[in-house]
Amino acid sequence: MELDARALIEAATRRSASAIEAMLSTEDGRFADPGLLAQTLTAALYGTVPPFCHRVLSAADAHEAEKQLTIMFRSYLVAQPRQD
């Protein structure tokens, strides 16, 4: 943020959301609104990862953080009702 990289961050956020939406859309229509899910996951990703980046984590802590984020995101997707 000190570098005023807002435009770069916004572009990366849009690309991430688009990639996640495309990935979720390939799930045989499993998700009713892949766009909304992608926006939510992107917000969670960009809201949780930067605090980890601002700290110096040991390799073991970084690995554990990755595991915890994976559990969080998988749990969110599994909890989504199936599209009928």
Helices and strands as residue ranges (DSSP letters): H 6-25, H 34-53, H 59-78
